Amino acid sequence: MSDQTKNDYKAIDAVVNIWTDEALSHRPDWGDEFFVDKMNAQSGLMAGLSLEQMIEKMEEAGIEKAFLIAAHSGRIGMPGCYHMPYEVVARACEKYPDRFYGLAGIDPFDGMDGVRAFEDAVTNMGFIGAHLYPHWYELAPDHAKYYPFYMKCCELDVPIQMQVGQSMVYSKEYRTRSVGQPITLDTVACDFPELKLIGIHVGIPWHEEMISMAWKHENIYIGSDAHRPKYWPKSFIHYLNSYGQDKVIFGTDFPVLEFKKSIDDIDGLNLKPQVRRKLLRDNVIRIYGLDID
């Protein structure tokens, strides 16, 4: 692929953690131990990045836009758990509307108060979808506690991202089980065929199962974040480069993965030109119904 062909469009990163000083003030103190020691993220990033610095890094990688997560990681008050306030992400999106979109984290234990807050985030704060970490609640994606949120996503016509595959030990004081096995999306997709379900983090080590779910259900998609593309399983690369080319979206889970290193890895996969564009841009625009070219 020529450089000209590569550069006639820019990527959209669908999974990014907001990393400003304000955002970090709401996170627990397990960042260095997890992100640096376990995930090999750059230690310098732990001090925080301004939105302008993040945009500069995105530009260097050829990434035009990013979805910022207002993550809800566990129940407030439990060790290592936190809720990123929706307002933190909303202000970033308001400041740079051409660069950032917001994803609203959900906590199933918030019940209908959480559903109403999520609806407000979408209808009044500009958020474009939901985000869920099932392992933080030790409830598989097909648990009934999530269903009111799934129903609201359907009503609002917005997708939901959720981590599938194994979880890690984020806080040694609050170890979580890997409850996000991709097969559990089967029940959800059957019950909510109009709900756009995105299983992020590839589904590793159950990536074959994740592929089978995306193949079975027209409303299930795969997020390719959190695992370096150069180490993606061969079966996933084959799926992406062939019959699954319309079903996968690009993400980094920044700062777990760096922007430019991820793009460079993807260019090393020798994907078909149309597949590269679908992965990096076209699929996420279609799935989220973004009003951009």
N, C-alpha and C positions, 0 to 999 in steps of 0.2 A: 504494500500500500504506500503511495507517495505521501510526502509530508503535506502537500496541498490537499489531498483527499482527506487526510486525518484532521486537518485544521479548518475545514469548511463548516464545522459545527463544534459546539462546546458541550461538555458533559453536565449532567445533573446528578448530584450525590444525594441519595434518598435517605441516608442514615448518618446523621452528624450530631455529636454532643456539643451543646453550647459550652464554651470554655472561657468565658470572661471572668474577671475577678468577682463580679456580682454573682454569676452562676456558681462558681466554685465555693462561694460562701454558704451556699445551701446544700452542698454535698458533704458526706462524712469524710473522715480522715484516712480512709483506706486507699486513696488514690495512688500514692507512690508504690505501695506494696503490690497492688494489683496491676496497674497500668505499666509501671516501669519494670518491676521485678518479674512479673508473670507474663505480661503481654509484650514486653520489649519496646514499649513506647519511649519516645525521647524524654529524658528526664527534664529537659528545659521546658517542655510543654506543661509540666505540672504547676508552674508558676502562673499559668493563665495566659490567655491571648485576647487582645482587643478584637472587636469585630473587624476593624480595618486590617489587622494583622492576619486574621483568618482569610479575609477576602484576597489579600496579597498571596497567600499560600495557594488558594484556590486558582487564582489567575495563573500562577506559575505552572500548575498542573493542567490547565485548560478546562477548568471546571467553572461553569457560569453560575450555577445556583446550588443551594444546599437546603435540605430539610432539617431543621433544628428540632431536637426532641426535648419536650418538657417532661422528662422521665419521671415516672412514679415507680420507685423501686422499693417495694415492701410497705408495710404498715407503719405509719409514723409512730415513733416511740420504741420500736423494736431496734435492737443493735444493728448499726450499719445501714439502716433504712432511711430513705428521704423522698420527698416529693419536690421536684423542681416547680416553682410557681409558674403558672401559665403566663403571668404578666412579664416574667423575665424574657421569655421567648417572644411574646407578642411585641414588646418594645424593640427587640432586635429586628423583627420583621417590619415594623413600622418605620424604623430608621433606614433600612435598606430593602425596600419592597421588591426591587429587581434582582435581589441576591438570595433572599431567605424566605422560606415558608415554614410554618409551624405544625408540629405533630403533638397532639395532646395525650399525655400519659394517663392511664386509667388504673385505679385501684378498686378491685371488685368488692372490697369490704366497705367502700364508701356508699354502696347501695344507690338509692335513687337520688340522694344529694350529689353523688358523683356523676350520675347520668345527667342531671340538670346542669352541673358545672361544665361537663363536656359539651353539652348542647350550646351553652353560652359561649364557650371557646370557639366553636365553629361558626355560629350565627353572628356573634358580635365582636369576636376578636380576630377573625380571619384565618383560623386554623383549618387545615385541609384534610385532616385525618386523625385517626387514633393510633396509639402506640401502647404495647403491652409486653411486660416481662412476666410470663406465667410462673417461672421458677421462684420469683421473689415471694409469691403467695402460696407456693407448693400446691397449686391447683392447675391441673391439665387444661388446655384450651377448650375442651368440651364440657367443662364444669358449668353447672347452671348459674353460678354467681356472675358469670360473664354475659349471660344472655340478654339482660336489659341493655347493656352497652352495645351488643351486636345489633339488637333491634333499633337502637337509636342511630347507629351507623347506616343502617338500611334506610331509615326515614330521612336522614340528612344526605344520603347518597355519597358517603365518604368511605374510603378504604380503611382497613386496620392492619397495621404491622404488628407482628408478634415474634419474639425469639423462639425458634425451634432448634432442635439439637441439644447437645449437652450444655449445661450451665457450668460456671466456674465457682471457685471459692473466692468471693469478693471480700467478705468480712469473716475472719476466723471465729468471730463471736456469733455469727448468724449464717451457718452453712445451709445451702439450699439444694434440694434434690433436682435432678434433671427430669422435669415433668413434661417438657415440651416435645414429646415424640411426635413427628409429623403425622402419623396415622390418626392422631386425635383430631386433626383438622377435618377428617372425613365426615364425622358426625356433624360438625358445625356447617360444612359446606352443603350437606344434605338438608339440614334444617333451615339454612339461609342461603338459597342458591343465588340471590341477588347481592349478597355481601361480598365485597372484594377483599379477599384474605391474602396477605403477603407474609409468608414464612421467611423471616430474615435469618442471617447467619448461616445460610446455605442448607442447614439441616444436619450438618456433620455431627456425629458419625453416622446418622441415618439419612444420608443424602439420597440414597437409592429410594428410600421410602418417600422423601420429599418430592423427588421427581415423579414418582408414581401418583402422588396426590395432585400435582400440577397437571399431569397428563389426564387424570380421570376427570377433574373438575374444571370447567371453564372459568370459574371465579377464584381459583387458587393460583398464586404467583410465588416466585422465589426471589428473595433479596440476597445479593451476593456479597454482603459486607462481612467484616470481622475476620475473615480468613484471606491471607494474601493470595491473589490470583495465581501466582507462580506455583502455589501448592494446592490449588483446587484439585479434587479427584478427577481422574481421567474421564469417568462416566459423566460427571457434571459438565466438563468442557465439551464433550461430545453432544450432550443434550442441548447445551447452550448454542452450539455451532450448527445444529441441525433442526430437529423437530420441536425443540423448545425455545427457539429464538425469539418468539413473541411473549415468553412467559417469565423472563428474568430481568430484574432491574439492578442497576449499579449502586453500590454504597460502600462506605469505608468503615463506618462506626468510629470516625475520627474522635479522639486521637489514638484509638486502637491501631488503625492503619493510617499512614500518611497519605495525603492526597496524590502527590506526584509519583511516589513509589508505586501506588496502586495502579495508576494509569500506565506507567512504564511496564508493570507486570502484565497488564492486559495486552499491551502492544506486543509483548513477547509471546503471546499465545497464538499469533497468526490467525486470528479469527477472520471469517469472511467479512468484507467491508460493510455489507448491509447488516450483518450480525453485530459488529462493533457499534454501529450507530444505534441500532435498536436497544442494545444493552445500555449504552451510556446516555441515551436521550429519548428516543422515540417511544419506547415502552412505558416509561414512567409518565410521560406527557399524556399518553392515551389512558392509562390506568387511573390516573388522578384527575383526568379531565382538565388539564392546565390550559389556559388560554394563551399559549405561546406557540411559535412556529417550531 
